[in-house]
Amino acid sequence: FTDSRHDEGMQTIQEGIRLIAERAEAYLVGGYVRDAILGIESDDADLEVYHLPVEALQSLLEELFPGRVHLVGRQFGVFHIPCSNGTLDVALPRRESKTAPGHRGFEVTGDPEMTIEDAARRRDFTINAILQHPLTGELIDPYQGKQDLELRRLRVVNKETFVEDPLRLYRAAQFVARFGLDVEGETLELLKTMNANGSLDELPPERITDELKKLLLADKPSTGFELLRSIGVIERYYPELAKLKDTPQEPEWHPEGDVWIHTMMVVDQAALIATREKMNEQERLLCVLGSLCHDLGKALTTAPLEKDGVIRMRSLGHEKAGIEPTSELLSRLTFGQDVNLFCEHVAHYHLQPTALYREFEKKHLSEGGYENAVRKFLKKILPYDWKIFLASCEADYRGRTLPDIEKDPFEIGKKFAGVIQKNKLDEAAKTLLVTGEELIQLGVQPGKHLGDLLRAIENARDEERDKTKEEALAYLQQEGLL
C-alpha cells in the first residue's frame, strides 16, 4: 500500500492499515476490497481485527494514532481514525440480531473470536463479503464474491439475514447502477418479496435518499431505476414515475417509446454530460435528478390531438404541469429545498432554450432580441448555475432514438451558451441597470416610489425600451418619473 498524499503528522489510510496489521490479525473488508478489485480508488477503508478484545484493540489504536481515535460504540467495537487521504474504520467482527422493525432494529455486539466465514455471512452481497490480508494481499472469499464481480453478478450472501434490513433493496439498485451488475435470479425474487410485504415502509426517508443519491451519481443510473421498477418499488412508492410507463409519446419525435423509456435515456445522457463537463458531485446530482423529473408533467397532459386529418400525441403544457409532481415526489425524500427547487425549474423550463432558438430561427427574434430574451430567462432560474440547467436540457434533447442524435452538435445549446458567455448575461441577469443608490444620488427619496422606479426600469429593459443606464434615466425623465 503506497500513497503520495500526506498531511503533516497524519498517516495515509494505507500506512495506518500497515501499522495495525503488523501488530494484530486484521483484514480489509467490504467496499474497500470490492473497489480495489474493480480498480476503483476509495477514500474510506474498513479493517476487521480478530482475536483481540475491544479494550486491547482500543489501547493499540491509541498507541498507534494518539489523539485521533474516535470510539463509535464500545459494545460492538468500532473506531474511526481520520487519515490524510480519507477515513480508516477499525472494528471487531460483529454479531447482529433483529430486535425490532426498521433499518436500525438490530442488536449488534462485537465478537473477536468469530470465524471469518461467520463474520462475512452477515454482509449483504457476496461482492461485499471478500476479505484481503493487508500485508500479503491474499484474498479470503468464502462466498465467491470475486467470481460474482468477474461475472458482473449481484447475489445475496444469506437469504435469511438479508431480509432483516430492508435498506438492502435500495443498496441493490445503487450497486447495479454503479458497477454494471445483473441481479442473480433468486436474489431478484427475494427483492420482489421484500417489496411486496411492505418491509420498505419501515425505512426513514433520510436513508432512502442516501442510497438514491449514490444511484443518481452512477455512470448509468437507468439500470438502478429499471431494477426498482422491475421489483415493484417504483409502482408502490413513486407513482409520479410509475405513470410515465403508461404515457405514450409522438413517434416522430420520440421513436424510443413511452415517457419512462425516454426518461431513462435522459438520465443516462445527463450522467454522460456531467462526466464530460467535469461536474462536481453536487452539480452532477442536480443535473441527473433534474433530468429524472423533467417530463413528469407529461403523465398529466398527454392526449391525442388531430390536426389536418393527422392524429398526434401531444403533451401541451406539460412543462408547467410538471412542477407539482416534481414537488410531490421530492417532498418524500431529503435532498433539500435547494435541490428540489432546481428540479422544479428543470421541469418548468426545460424547453425554453429550444423555444427561444426556434423563435430566432424564424426571425421572430433579432440577435439583440434573442440576447435580451436569454437574459430575462436567466433571471427566472437564479441563483442556479445555467450551465447545469442547460446540461439537463441537452440530456433531454439527446435522450431519444432519433438517427445520430448523440453526435448532433446541439446548436440550441451552443447558441444559448454562446450569447451568455459573449455578453456576460449571467452577471447581467443578477445586476440592476440602475441601482437604488444611484437614484437616491439623483434626489429620489427612499421608499415605495424608489422601488416602483427600479421595477419600471427593469420592465423597460425586459421590453427592450432601454439597454443602457443612460437610456434608462432618459426613459424615466421622458415618462415624468424622475
N, C-alpha and C positions, 0 to 999 in steps of 0.2 A: 504494500500500500504506500503510494507516494503522492504527495500533493505539494505544489509550489506556493500555495496561498498561505500566508501567515499573518496573524495579528500578534504583536509583540507580547510575549509571556503566555500565549494561549496555543495549545496544540491543535492540529487539524484533527478531524474525525479519525483519519487513518492512523495517526500517531497515537491517539487515545485508545483505539482498538488494540494496537500492538502492545501498549503498556499493560492493559488489563489481561490480554491473552498470555502474556509471559508469566503472569502470576496466578492465573486461575483457569479452570476448564470453561472456556467460553466459545460461543458460536454465533456468527452472524445469522440473523433470521429475517423472514418476512420480505417486505418490499425491497429492501436494500439488495438482497441476494437476487431476487427476481429481476430487478432493473439492471444489475451488473451482468447477468446472463444475456439480457437483451441489448446490452451496450448503451444503457441509459445512465447518465450521471444522476446521483441523488444527493440532496443536501441533508438528509437525515438517515441515521443508521440505528438499527436495533441489535443489541448484543444480549444473548441469554447466557447466564452463568449457572453452572451446575455444581452440586456438592459443596456449597458454601452457604452457611446460614446468613440471614439478612443482616445481622449485626456485624459479622465478619466482612460481608460484602461492602457495607457502608464504610467500615473502617478502612478497607483497602482503597475505595474510591476517594475518600477524603485525604488519604495519604498521597495518592497519585495526582489529584486535582484539587488542591487546597482552596477553599473558599468558593468553589464552583459547582458543588454537588447539591442538587435540589431533590429532596425526597418527596415523591408523589404520594405514596401510601406504604406505611411500614408493613401492614398485614399482607400485601402482595408484592412488596419489594421492587418498586420501580423508581429509578433515579434518572433525572435529566442532567446532562452535562453540556453546557454551551461550548462550542469549539469555534475556531477561526473561520471555518467554512460550512457551518451548519450545527446540528444538534446530535449528540450521541445519547441514546436511551439505553440504559443498562437495567436488566430485570432478571429475577429468578423465573424458572419455569412456573407456570400458573395453572391452577385448577379452577374451573368455573362451573357453577351450578345455578340453574334457573330458579329464582325465588319469587319472582313477581312478573307481571306483564311488562312489555316495553323493552326498548333497547338497553336500558340501564338496570333491568331487573335481574341482576346476577350477583351472586356472592363469589368473590374472587380471593383466592389465597395463594401465596407463594409456596412452592414445594421444591426445594433444591435437589431432592432425591428422586424426582420423577425421571422416567426414562425419556430419551429423546423422542421415541415413537409416540408415547403418550402425550408429551408436550406439543408435538406437531399436530396431533389429532384434533386439538381444539381449534385449529385455524380453519378459515372458511373454505378456501380453494387450494387445490394441490400446488398451484403455481406460487402460493404464499407459504407453503409448508416445506420449503427447501432450506437446509442449513449449510453453512460453509465454515470450515475451520479458518480462522483469520491468518494463521501463520503458514499453514501448508497449502491453503486454497482448496483442500479436499471438500467435495460436496457430499452431504448426507441427505438422502432423498427418499424417505420411507414410503412416500405415496406417489412416486413417479411424476413429480411436478415438472422436472426438466423435460421429460418426454412430452408432456402436455404443452409446454411452451413451444417446443420444436414443431408440434402438430398444430399450434395455434388453437388449442382446445381449452375451454373453461370447464372444470369438473370439481364438484364438491369433494371435500375430504371425508366427511362423516354426515350422512343424511340426518341422523337422529339429533345431533347437536347443531347442525346448520340452521334448522328451522327455528331454533330458540331465539335467534337475533334477526328480526325482520329487515333491519337495515341492510343486510347482506344482499337482498334483492336489488337494491339500488347500486350496491357495490358491483354486482354482476354487470349491470348496464354500463357503468363507467369503465370497468376493465375491458369490456367488449369494444367500447369506443376508443379507448387509449391504446390498446395493444393489438387490435385487429383479430379478436378471438371469435371462434364459433362455440356456442354452448352445447355441451355434450347432452345426449338425449334424455337420460334420467335426470340430469340436473335441470334441464328445461322443464320437465314435468313437475319437478319439485318446486320450481319458481312459480309455475302456474297455480299449484295448490296453495302456496303461501299467500298469493294474491287473492285467490278465491275465498279463503277462510277469513279474510279481513285482518290478517296479522299486521298489515301496514297501518291500520288505524291507530296503532299504539305509538307510532313514531312522531316525535316533535318536528315541526317544520324546519327548525334550525339544522337538524341532522340531515334531513332530506335535501335541503338546499346545498349543504356542503358536498354531498355526493353528486347532485346535478351540476354543480359548478365544475367539478372535475370532468364530467361528461361533456359539458359545453366547451371546455378548453382543449378537448381532444382533437386529433387531426381529422377524424371522421365522426362527428357527433351523431350523424343519422343512424349509424349502426346501433348505438345505445338506445336511441328513441325507438327504433324498429323493434328491438328486444322488448322494451317496456310495452309497446303496443301488442306484440305477439303473445305476451303472457297476461294481457288484460289490464295492466296498470293504467294505461292512457285512458281507456274507456271508463274505468272505475273512478279515477281521481282527477283527470284532466279533460273534462267534457269539451272545453274550448278547443283543444287539439283534436279530440276524437271526432268532432263534427267535420273536420277537414277531409276525412276519408270518404264522407258521403257527399262531398261538394264537387261537382264536375267543373271543368273549365272549357273554354272555347279551344277546340283542337288546332285552329290556325295559329294561335299564339302560344298554346301550351299543349303540344302533342304528347308530352310525357304522361298526361292523365290528370287525376284529381288533385285537389289542393294539398293533400297530405304529401303526395309524391313530390310535387313542386317544392313544398316547404322543406322536405328532407334534402332535396338537391340544393336548395338555397343555403341551408345551414352548413353544408359541406363546402360550398363555394365561399361562404363567409370565413370559414376556417382557413381555406387556402389563401384568401386575400389577406387575412390577418397575418399569416406567416410571411407572405410576400412583402407586406408593408412593415414588417418587424414590430408589430404592436406588442406592448407590454401586456401582462396578464389581465389587468382591468380593462384595457382598451379592447382586447380580444373578447372578453366576456360580454361587453356592451354590444360589440359587432354581431356576435353569434346569437345572443339572446334576443336582440332586436330583430334579427333575421327570422328567428323562430316565430316571433309574434306578428310579423309584418302583414300577413294575409288573414288574420283571424276574423276580420270583418266579412270575408267572402262567404262564410257559412251563413251569415245573416242576410245577405243581399243578392246572392246568385239566383238568376232566373232566366228562362229563355226569352229572347226578345226578337220579334220579327221586323225586318226592315227590307223593303223592296223584294218581298217574297222569300227572303232568306232568314232562317232562324239561327240565331247565335246565342251562346251562353254569355251573359253579361253580369258583371258584379258592380253595378252603378252605386257609387257612394261607399264602397267597401272600406276606403281609407278612414273616413271619419267613424264609420260603424265599428272599426277595429279597436277604437280606444277603450270602449267598455269591456270587451272580453279580455283585452290585454291587462287592464287594471284588475279584473276579477281573477284571472289566472295567477298573476304575480302577487296578489294580496295574500295568497295561501302559502307563499314562500317568504324568505327573509333576505333577498338580495339587497334591499334597501330602497328608500324612496327615490334617490338619485338615479339608480339603475332602472327602476320601474318607469319613471317619467321619460327617460331616454327611449325606452321601448315603446311607450305610447306615442312619442314623436315619430319613431320609425313607422309605426302602423299608420299614423295620420298623414304623414308627408312623404312616404317613400316614392310616390310617383311625381313629386314636384320637379326634380331635376329634368325628368323626361318631358313633362308638360311645358316647362319653360323652353327647352330645346326645340320642341315641335313648333311653338309659337315663333321662335327666332327663325326656324327653317322656312316657315310660311310667310316670313317678313311681316308678321303682325307685331314684332318687336324689333326695333333698331338695335344696333350694338350697344348704344347707351341705355336704351330701354331694358335690354337684357341684363346689363350690369346693374341697373337700379333694382330690377326685379329680384336678382340674386341677393343683393344687399338686404332688401326688405325681408326676403325669406330667411336669411341667416338670423335676423332678429327673433324669429319665431322659435328657433331651436337653441338660442342662448340658454345657459352658458356652455352647452355641449360642443365638442370638437366636431366641426363639419366634416373633417376627413373620415372619422369613424362612421358618421351618418352616411356619407357618400359610399363608403365601403359596403354597408348593408344594402344600399340601392344597387350597387354593382352586382352584389351577390344575387339579388332578386332578378336582375337582368340576365345573368348567366345561368341561373338555376332552371334551365329548360333543355329540351332535347332538339331545339332548332339546329339546323346544319351549321357547323363551325362556330357555334355561339361562344365557346370558350376561347377561340382565337380572335374574336371580334375586338377591335381596338376600343370599344365603348366610348364612342365620340361624345355621347351625352355627358359622361363624367369628365372627360378631358376638357370639354368646353366649360363646364361648371367650375372645375378646379382652376383652370387657366385664368378665368376672369377674376376669381377671388385672389389668386396669388399676384397677378399683374397689378391689380388696383387696391390690394390690401383691404379687401372688403370685409374680412373677418374683424379687422380693427375698426373699420368704418361703421359696422353694424353695432359696435359697442359704444360709439362716440357720438355725442350730440353735435350737430352742425354749429350751433351757438349754445354756449353754456349759460346757466343761470347767473354765474358770477359776471360774465360779460354783459348780460342785460342789466344787472344791478349797477355796473360801472357806467352804463348809459342812462341811469336815472330811474330804472324800473324798481318799484318797491317790492320787497319780498312778500309773498302771499299767493292767493289764488290766481290773481292776474298774471303773475310771473309764470306759474305752471301752465296757464292757458296759452301764453305766448310760446312757451317751449313746445307744447303739443302742436300749435299751429305751424311752427317752423318745420317740425318733423313730418307733419301731414303734407305740407307743401313739398318737402323734399321727396317723400314717397311718391307723390304725384308728378314729380319732375318739374315742378314750377320753379324750384331753385336747387342749385347744385353746390354753390359756394356760400361761405359766410356772408360775403358782400351781397350776393343775390338774396339771401335770407333777410338781411337787415333792410334791404331795399323793398322787399315784399311787405315787411311789417309797416314801413313808412307809407307805402302805397295804399295799404288797407286801413291806414289811420290807427294802427295798433300800437305804434311807438311814438 
